[in-house]
């Protein structure tokens, strides 16, 4: 087991992953040395709401095509699943001393991207977390296409927020994609070359 906080404890608890029920039960596990950080996934709905949910779709329909009201209602009524909003999860983690790693699954609009940056950075500043956004390289390229990447790199930088690679939290994805060597390594599927931070 790599990390007990993965999907808000969903790998080890009998509750649905990435839910407040799972999160609240997992809080008591933070003393365990195998609990390294909280990790959870963020998707954007059709109407721009940021939800904590791992999969790209629900009942075969892409998350980005669901309105938040319809999705949350259907998930609750038909699957007994309480999908939380990102704001609710951040609030529930207010007193946590463990690091946060927030994985971007899909942010399909500029408003959603900016909302994510502002919301996460604001909560980090308020609660003093060690907090990073993370993504797989393919997701990063989809969410932050090349033609807009510099703008979003600056938006993250202005808030002091880093977007790093899943499993390689020392690798800044914007910086890696901004170098010839980094892009080449990604193309070859080897990942970027980067030194770990000494801090």
C-alpha atoms as an extended CHARMM CRD file, in Angstrom:
* protein
*
       199  EXT
         1         1  UNK       CA              0.0000000000        0.0000000000        0.0000000000  PROA      1               0.0000000000
         2         2  UNK       CA              1.5670000000        3.2570000000       -1.1510000000  PROA      2               0.0000000000
         3         3  UNK       CA             -0.4970000000        5.8000000000        0.7590000000  PROA      3               0.0000000000
         4         4  UNK       CA             -3.4520000000        5.3820000000        3.1010000000  PROA      4               0.0000000000
         5         5  UNK       CA             -4.7980000000        8.8110000000        2.1350000000  PROA      5               0.0000000000
         6         6  UNK       CA             -5.3010000000        7.8720000000       -1.5240000000  PROA      6               0.0000000000
         7         7  UNK       CA             -8.7900000000        8.8550000000       -2.7270000000  PROA      7               0.0000000000
         8         8  UNK       CA             -9.4830000000       10.1720000000        0.7780000000  PROA      8               0.0000000000
         9         9  UNK       CA             -8.8250000000        6.7410000000        2.2760000000  PROA      9               0.0000000000
        10        10  UNK       CA            -10.9910000000        4.9080000000       -0.2260000000  PROA      10              0.0000000000
        11        11  UNK       CA             -8.4220000000        2.1820000000       -0.8660000000  PROA      11              0.0000000000
        12        12  UNK       CA             -8.6780000000        0.7990000000        2.6450000000  PROA      12              0.0000000000
        13        13  UNK       CA            -12.0330000000        1.8610000000        4.1000000000  PROA      13              0.0000000000
        14        14  UNK       CA            -15.4520000000        0.2830000000        3.4520000000  PROA      14              0.0000000000
        15        15  UNK       CA            -16.8970000000        3.6050000000        2.2760000000  PROA      15              0.0000000000
        16        16  UNK       CA            -17.1440000000        4.9350000000       -1.2810000000  PROA      16              0.0000000000
        17        17  UNK       CA            -13.8620000000        6.5630000000       -2.3000000000  PROA      17              0.0000000000
        18        18  UNK       CA            -13.5230000000       10.3400000000       -2.5990000000  PROA      18              0.0000000000
        19        19  UNK       CA            -16.4690000000       11.0270000000       -0.2960000000  PROA      19              0.0000000000
        20        20  UNK       CA            -16.8160000000       13.0350000000        2.9100000000  PROA      20              0.0000000000
        21        21  UNK       CA            -17.8470000000        9.8540000000        4.7220000000  PROA      21              0.0000000000
        22        22  UNK       CA            -14.5770000000        8.2470000000        3.7090000000  PROA      22              0.0000000000
        23        23  UNK       CA            -12.5890000000       11.3770000000        4.5480000000  PROA      23              0.0000000000
        24        24  UNK       CA            -14.0430000000       11.6680000000        8.0350000000  PROA      24              0.0000000000
        25        25  UNK       CA            -13.3360000000        8.0120000000        8.7830000000  PROA      25              0.0000000000
        26        26  UNK       CA             -9.7930000000        8.3280000000        7.4590000000  PROA      26              0.0000000000
        27        27  UNK       CA             -8.9200000000       11.2480000000        9.7190000000  PROA      27              0.0000000000
        28        28  UNK       CA             -8.1670000000        8.8180000000       12.5350000000  PROA      28              0.0000000000
        29        29  UNK       CA             -5.6000000000        7.0590000000       10.3510000000  PROA      29              0.0000000000
        30        30  UNK       CA             -3.3530000000       10.0950000000        9.9270000000  PROA      30              0.0000000000
        31        31  UNK       CA             -1.1040000000        8.9670000000       12.7780000000  PROA      31              0.0000000000
        32        32  UNK       CA             -0.1270000000        5.8730000000       10.7990000000  PROA      32              0.0000000000
        33        33  UNK       CA              3.2490000000        6.1980000000        9.0520000000  PROA      33              0.0000000000
        34        34  UNK       CA              1.6760000000        4.8180000000        5.8670000000  PROA      34              0.0000000000
        35        35  UNK       CA             -0.6360000000        7.8360000000        5.7240000000  PROA      35              0.0000000000
        36        36  UNK       CA              1.6060000000       10.1870000000        3.7410000000  PROA      36              0.0000000000
        37        37  UNK       CA             -0.8410000000       12.7160000000        2.3120000000  PROA      37              0.0000000000
        38        38  UNK       CA             -4.4550000000       13.2820000000        1.3420000000  PROA      38              0.0000000000
        39        39  UNK       CA             -5.1150000000       12.6300000000       -2.3460000000  PROA      39              0.0000000000
        40        40  UNK       CA             -8.3470000000       13.1640000000       -4.2410000000  PROA      40              0.0000000000
        41        41  UNK       CA             -9.5870000000       13.8330000000       -7.7650000000  PROA      41              0.0000000000
        42        42  UNK       CA            -11.3460000000       16.8310000000       -9.2820000000  PROA      42              0.0000000000
        43        43  UNK       CA            -13.6910000000       16.9980000000      -12.2750000000  PROA      43              0.0000000000
        44        44  UNK       CA            -15.6610000000       19.9260000000      -13.6960000000  PROA      44              0.0000000000
        45        45  UNK       CA            -19.3620000000       19.5190000000      -14.5240000000  PROA      45              0.0000000000
        46        46  UNK       CA            -21.2040000000       21.0480000000      -17.4620000000  PROA      46              0.0000000000
        47        47  UNK       CA            -22.2530000000       24.0650000000      -15.3940000000  PROA      47              0.0000000000
        48        48  UNK       CA            -18.7520000000       24.7040000000      -14.0340000000  PROA      48              0.0000000000
        49        49  UNK       CA            -19.0610000000       23.0940000000      -10.6070000000  PROA      49              0.0000000000
        50        50  UNK       CA            -15.9220000000       21.4210000000       -9.2780000000  PROA      50              0.0000000000
        51        51  UNK       CA            -16.6350000000       18.0170000000       -7.8050000000  PROA      51              0.0000000000
        52        52  UNK       CA            -14.4720000000       15.3690000000       -6.1680000000  PROA      52              0.0000000000
        53        53  UNK       CA            -14.9290000000       12.2650000000       -8.2840000000  PROA      53              0.0000000000
        54        54  UNK       CA            -12.3840000000        9.9270000000       -9.8520000000  PROA      54              0.0000000000
        55        55  UNK       CA            -13.9730000000        8.6350000000      -13.0520000000  PROA      55              0.0000000000
        56        56  UNK       CA            -14.4520000000       10.4960000000      -16.3160000000  PROA      56              0.0000000000
        57        57  UNK       CA            -18.1010000000        9.4690000000      -16.5390000000  PROA      57              0.0000000000
        58        58  UNK       CA            -21.1190000000        8.4430000000      -14.4970000000  PROA      58              0.0000000000
        59        59  UNK       CA            -23.4680000000        5.8000000000      -15.8780000000  PROA      59              0.0000000000
        60        60  UNK       CA            -21.6930000000        6.0750000000      -19.2130000000  PROA      60              0.0000000000
        61        61  UNK       CA            -22.1770000000        9.8310000000      -19.5650000000  PROA      61              0.0000000000
        62        62  UNK       CA            -19.0970000000       12.1020000000      -19.3380000000  PROA      62              0.0000000000
        63        63  UNK       CA            -18.9450000000       14.2170000000      -16.1940000000  PROA      63              0.0000000000
        64        64  UNK       CA            -18.5280000000       17.3440000000      -18.3110000000  PROA      64              0.0000000000
        65        65  UNK       CA            -21.9530000000       16.6790000000      -19.8580000000  PROA      65              0.0000000000
        66        66  UNK       CA            -23.7700000000       16.4630000000      -16.5110000000  PROA      66              0.0000000000
        67        67  UNK       CA            -25.1680000000       19.4680000000      -14.6810000000  PROA      67              0.0000000000
        68        68  UNK       CA            -24.0270000000       19.3480000000      -11.0760000000  PROA      68              0.0000000000
        69        69  UNK       CA            -27.5910000000       19.1770000000       -9.7710000000  PROA      69              0.0000000000
        70        70  UNK       CA            -28.5730000000       16.2640000000      -12.0040000000  PROA      70              0.0000000000
        71        71  UNK       CA            -25.3500000000       14.3690000000      -11.3460000000  PROA      71              0.0000000000
        72        72  UNK       CA            -25.4090000000       14.6940000000       -7.5680000000  PROA      72              0.0000000000
        73        73  UNK       CA            -29.1020000000       13.8510000000       -7.4090000000  PROA      73              0.0000000000
        74        74  UNK       CA            -28.8320000000       10.8070000000       -9.6720000000  PROA      74              0.0000000000
        75        75  UNK       CA            -25.7430000000        9.5160000000       -7.9090000000  PROA      75              0.0000000000
        76        76  UNK       CA            -27.5020000000        9.8020000000       -4.5520000000  PROA      76              0.0000000000
        77        77  UNK       CA            -30.8720000000        8.3900000000       -5.6360000000  PROA      77              0.0000000000
        78        78  UNK       CA            -29.6970000000        5.5380000000       -7.8490000000  PROA      78              0.0000000000
        79        79  UNK       CA            -26.2660000000        4.6340000000       -6.4790000000  PROA      79              0.0000000000
        80        80  UNK       CA            -26.4390000000        5.8790000000       -2.8810000000  PROA      80              0.0000000000
        81        81  UNK       CA            -23.3120000000        7.8720000000       -3.6400000000  PROA      81              0.0000000000
        82        82  UNK       CA            -22.7550000000       11.3010000000       -2.1190000000  PROA      82              0.0000000000
        83        83  UNK       CA            -20.4310000000       13.0760000000       -4.5410000000  PROA      83              0.0000000000
        84        84  UNK       CA            -18.9020000000       16.0480000000       -2.6960000000  PROA      84              0.0000000000
        85        85  UNK       CA            -18.0310000000       19.4660000000       -4.0450000000  PROA      85              0.0000000000
        86        86  UNK       CA            -14.3800000000       20.4920000000       -3.9850000000  PROA      86              0.0000000000
        87        87  UNK       CA            -15.2800000000       23.3210000000       -1.6100000000  PROA      87              0.0000000000
        88        88  UNK       CA            -16.7810000000       20.8380000000        0.8780000000  PROA      88              0.0000000000
        89        89  UNK       CA            -13.7120000000       18.6020000000        0.8400000000  PROA      89              0.0000000000
        90        90  UNK       CA            -11.3490000000       21.5290000000        1.3460000000  PROA      90              0.0000000000
        91        91  UNK       CA            -13.4470000000       22.7520000000        4.2490000000  PROA      91              0.0000000000
        92        92  UNK       CA            -13.4940000000       19.2860000000        5.8230000000  PROA      92              0.0000000000
        93        93  UNK       CA             -9.7050000000       19.1230000000        5.6570000000  PROA      93              0.0000000000
        94        94  UNK       CA             -9.2580000000       22.5180000000        7.3350000000  PROA      94              0.0000000000
        95        95  UNK       CA             -7.6120000000       21.1150000000       10.4630000000  PROA      95              0.0000000000
        96        96  UNK       CA             -5.4330000000       18.5360000000        8.7250000000  PROA      96              0.0000000000
        97        97  UNK       CA             -1.6650000000       18.6590000000        9.1810000000  PROA      97              0.0000000000
        98        98  UNK       CA             -1.0030000000       16.1910000000        6.3630000000  PROA      98              0.0000000000
        99        99  UNK       CA             -0.0270000000       17.3980000000        2.8770000000  PROA      99              0.0000000000
       100       100  UNK       CA             -2.6630000000       17.6170000000        0.1420000000  PROA      100             0.0000000000
       101       101  UNK       CA             -2.2450000000       16.3430000000       -3.4030000000  PROA      101             0.0000000000
       102       102  UNK       CA             -5.2100000000       17.3200000000       -5.5600000000  PROA      102             0.0000000000
       103       103  UNK       CA             -5.3690000000       15.4690000000       -8.8480000000  PROA      103             0.0000000000
       104       104  UNK       CA             -6.8500000000       17.2340000000      -11.8590000000  PROA      104             0.0000000000
       105       105  UNK       CA             -8.9470000000       14.8470000000      -13.9150000000  PROA      105             0.0000000000
       106       106  UNK       CA            -10.8300000000       17.3180000000      -16.1030000000  PROA      106             0.0000000000
       107       107  UNK       CA            -11.2000000000       21.0890000000      -16.1130000000  PROA      107             0.0000000000
       108       108  UNK       CA            -12.8490000000       21.8660000000      -19.4300000000  PROA      108             0.0000000000
       109       109  UNK       CA            -13.4180000000       25.6290000000      -19.1940000000  PROA      109             0.0000000000
       110       110  UNK       CA            -11.2590000000       28.6620000000      -18.4840000000  PROA      110             0.0000000000
       111       111  UNK       CA            -13.6280000000       29.6050000000      -15.6820000000  PROA      111             0.0000000000
       112       112  UNK       CA            -13.2500000000       26.1340000000      -14.1790000000  PROA      112             0.0000000000
       113       113  UNK       CA             -9.4620000000       26.2630000000      -14.3860000000  PROA      113             0.0000000000
       114       114  UNK       CA             -9.3120000000       29.6650000000      -12.7100000000  PROA      114             0.0000000000
       115       115  UNK       CA            -11.8460000000       28.6070000000      -10.0920000000  PROA      115             0.0000000000
       116       116  UNK       CA             -9.7060000000       25.5930000000       -9.2420000000  PROA      116             0.0000000000
       117       117  UNK       CA             -6.5480000000       27.7010000000       -8.8790000000  PROA      117             0.0000000000
       118       118  UNK       CA             -8.2620000000       30.3560000000       -6.7630000000  PROA      118             0.0000000000
       119       119  UNK       CA            -10.1150000000       27.9210000000       -4.5370000000  PROA      119             0.0000000000
       120       120  UNK       CA             -7.1570000000       25.6560000000       -3.8120000000  PROA      120             0.0000000000
       121       121  UNK       CA             -4.6830000000       28.5070000000       -3.2920000000  PROA      121             0.0000000000
       122       122  UNK       CA             -7.0800000000       30.3470000000       -0.9970000000  PROA      122             0.0000000000
       123       123  UNK       CA             -7.7160000000       27.2750000000        1.1650000000  PROA      123             0.0000000000
       124       124  UNK       CA             -3.9880000000       26.4950000000        1.2970000000  PROA      124             0.0000000000
       125       125  UNK       CA             -3.2000000000       30.0140000000        2.4780000000  PROA      125             0.0000000000
       126       126  UNK       CA             -5.9660000000       29.9840000000        5.0400000000  PROA      126             0.0000000000
       127       127  UNK       CA             -5.0410000000       26.6280000000        6.5660000000  PROA      127             0.0000000000
       128       128  UNK       CA             -1.2940000000       26.5760000000        6.0070000000  PROA      128             0.0000000000
       129       129  UNK       CA             -1.2110000000       23.3040000000        4.0900000000  PROA      129             0.0000000000
       130       130  UNK       CA              1.6140000000       21.7540000000        2.1370000000  PROA      130             0.0000000000
       131       131  UNK       CA             -0.4960000000       21.5590000000       -1.0060000000  PROA      131             0.0000000000
       132       132  UNK       CA              0.1430000000       20.7450000000       -4.6630000000  PROA      132             0.0000000000
       133       133  UNK       CA             -2.0240000000       20.0650000000       -7.6640000000  PROA      133             0.0000000000
       134       134  UNK       CA             -1.0280000000       16.9350000000       -9.5790000000  PROA      134             0.0000000000
       135       135  UNK       CA             -1.8870000000       15.4030000000      -12.9470000000  PROA      135             0.0000000000
       136       136  UNK       CA             -0.8130000000       12.7040000000      -15.3510000000  PROA      136             0.0000000000
       137       137  UNK       CA              1.0350000000       14.1030000000      -18.3470000000  PROA      137             0.0000000000
       138       138  UNK       CA             -1.7860000000       13.2290000000      -20.7770000000  PROA      138             0.0000000000
       139       139  UNK       CA             -4.3490000000       14.9840000000      -18.5930000000  PROA      139             0.0000000000
       140       140  UNK       CA             -2.0560000000       17.9700000000      -18.2550000000  PROA      140             0.0000000000
       141       141  UNK       CA             -1.8170000000       18.3260000000      -22.0210000000  PROA      141             0.0000000000
       142       142  UNK       CA             -5.5890000000       18.0220000000      -22.4340000000  PROA      142             0.0000000000
       143       143  UNK       CA             -6.4980000000       20.4900000000      -19.6960000000  PROA      143             0.0000000000
       144       144  UNK       CA             -3.7270000000       22.9660000000      -20.4990000000  PROA      144             0.0000000000
       145       145  UNK       CA             -3.2200000000       22.8400000000      -24.2940000000  PROA      145             0.0000000000
       146       146  UNK       CA              0.0100000000       24.1530000000      -25.7360000000  PROA      146             0.0000000000
       147       147  UNK       CA             -1.4470000000       27.3880000000      -27.0950000000  PROA      147             0.0000000000
       148       148  UNK       CA             -2.7400000000       28.4180000000      -23.6330000000  PROA      148             0.0000000000
       149       149  UNK       CA             -0.0860000000       26.8210000000      -21.4500000000  PROA      149             0.0000000000
       150       150  UNK       CA              1.9920000000       29.9330000000      -20.7670000000  PROA      150             0.0000000000
       151       151  UNK       CA             -1.0720000000       31.8240000000      -19.5440000000  PROA      151             0.0000000000
       152       152  UNK       CA             -2.0140000000       29.0600000000      -17.1160000000  PROA      152             0.0000000000
       153       153  UNK       CA              1.5590000000       28.6130000000      -15.9900000000  PROA      153             0.0000000000
       154       154  UNK       CA              1.5360000000       32.2760000000      -14.9630000000  PROA      154             0.0000000000
       155       155  UNK       CA             -1.8510000000       31.8630000000      -13.2600000000  PROA      155             0.0000000000
       156       156  UNK       CA             -0.4990000000       29.0410000000      -11.0930000000  PROA      156             0.0000000000
       157       157  UNK       CA              2.7130000000       30.9500000000      -10.4230000000  PROA      157             0.0000000000
       158       158  UNK       CA              0.8590000000       34.0880000000       -9.3430000000  PROA      158             0.0000000000
       159       159  UNK       CA             -0.8850000000       32.0680000000       -6.6440000000  PROA      159             0.0000000000
       160       160  UNK       CA              2.2750000000       30.2110000000       -5.6280000000  PROA      160             0.0000000000
       161       161  UNK       CA              0.6600000000       26.9210000000       -6.5790000000  PROA      161             0.0000000000
       162       162  UNK       CA              2.5360000000       24.0920000000       -8.2750000000  PROA      162             0.0000000000
       163       163  UNK       CA              1.1650000000       21.5330000000      -10.7190000000  PROA      163             0.0000000000
       164       164  UNK       CA              3.2750000000       18.3950000000      -10.5400000000  PROA      164             0.0000000000
       165       165  UNK       CA              3.2740000000       14.9690000000      -12.1140000000  PROA      165             0.0000000000
       166       166  UNK       CA              1.4300000000       12.1110000000      -10.4010000000  PROA      166             0.0000000000
       167       167  UNK       CA              3.9930000000        9.9280000000       -8.6460000000  PROA      167             0.0000000000
       168       168  UNK       CA              6.7390000000       12.5060000000       -9.2180000000  PROA      168             0.0000000000
       169       169  UNK       CA              5.6580000000       15.3910000000       -7.0000000000  PROA      169             0.0000000000
       170       170  UNK       CA              9.0030000000       17.1590000000       -7.4280000000  PROA      170             0.0000000000
       171       171  UNK       CA              8.4180000000       17.5880000000      -11.1810000000  PROA      171             0.0000000000
       172       172  UNK       CA              6.6820000000       20.8310000000      -12.1560000000  PROA      172             0.0000000000
       173       173  UNK       CA              4.7010000000       20.0160000000      -15.3070000000  PROA      173             0.0000000000
       174       174  UNK       CA              4.6990000000       23.5590000000      -16.6770000000  PROA      174             0.0000000000
       175       175  UNK       CA              8.4600000000       23.8930000000      -16.3010000000  PROA      175             0.0000000000
       176       176  UNK       CA              9.1040000000       20.4290000000      -17.7300000000  PROA      176             0.0000000000
       177       177  UNK       CA              7.0180000000       21.1500000000      -20.8180000000  PROA      177             0.0000000000
       178       178  UNK       CA              8.7580000000       24.4820000000      -21.2670000000  PROA      178             0.0000000000
       179       179  UNK       CA             12.1600000000       22.8720000000      -21.8560000000  PROA      179             0.0000000000
       180       180  UNK       CA             13.3330000000       20.9660000000      -24.9180000000  PROA      180             0.0000000000
       181       181  UNK       CA             14.7390000000       18.1210000000      -22.8320000000  PROA      181             0.0000000000
       182       182  UNK       CA             11.5910000000       17.8720000000      -20.7500000000  PROA      182             0.0000000000
       183       183  UNK       CA              9.3410000000       17.7030000000      -23.8130000000  PROA      183             0.0000000000
       184       184  UNK       CA             11.5850000000       15.0840000000      -25.4010000000  PROA      184             0.0000000000
       185       185  UNK       CA             11.5250000000       12.8990000000      -22.3110000000  PROA      185             0.0000000000
       186       186  UNK       CA              7.7380000000       13.1460000000      -22.1600000000  PROA      186             0.0000000000
       187       187  UNK       CA              7.4510000000       12.1960000000      -25.8330000000  PROA      187             0.0000000000
       188       188  UNK       CA              9.5680000000        9.1250000000      -25.1780000000  PROA      188             0.0000000000
       189       189  UNK       CA              7.3920000000        8.2520000000      -22.1960000000  PROA      189             0.0000000000
       190       190  UNK       CA             10.2760000000        8.6000000000      -19.7750000000  PROA      190             0.0000000000
       191       191  UNK       CA              9.0870000000       11.6890000000      -17.9220000000  PROA      191             0.0000000000
       192       192  UNK       CA             11.0810000000       14.8500000000      -17.4250000000  PROA      192             0.0000000000
       193       193  UNK       CA             14.4890000000       15.0460000000      -15.8380000000  PROA      193             0.0000000000
       194       194  UNK       CA             14.2960000000       17.1030000000      -12.6880000000  PROA      194             0.0000000000
       195       195  UNK       CA             16.1290000000       17.4300000000       -9.4130000000  PROA      195             0.0000000000
       196       196  UNK       CA             14.2280000000       16.9700000000       -6.2180000000  PROA      196             0.0000000000
       197       197  UNK       CA             13.7060000000       20.0130000000       -4.0740000000  PROA      197             0.0000000000
       198       198  UNK       CA             15.9400000000       20.2170000000       -1.0370000000  PROA      198             0.0000000000
       199       199  UNK       CA             13.1680000000       21.7800000000        0.9960000000  PROA      199             0.0000000000
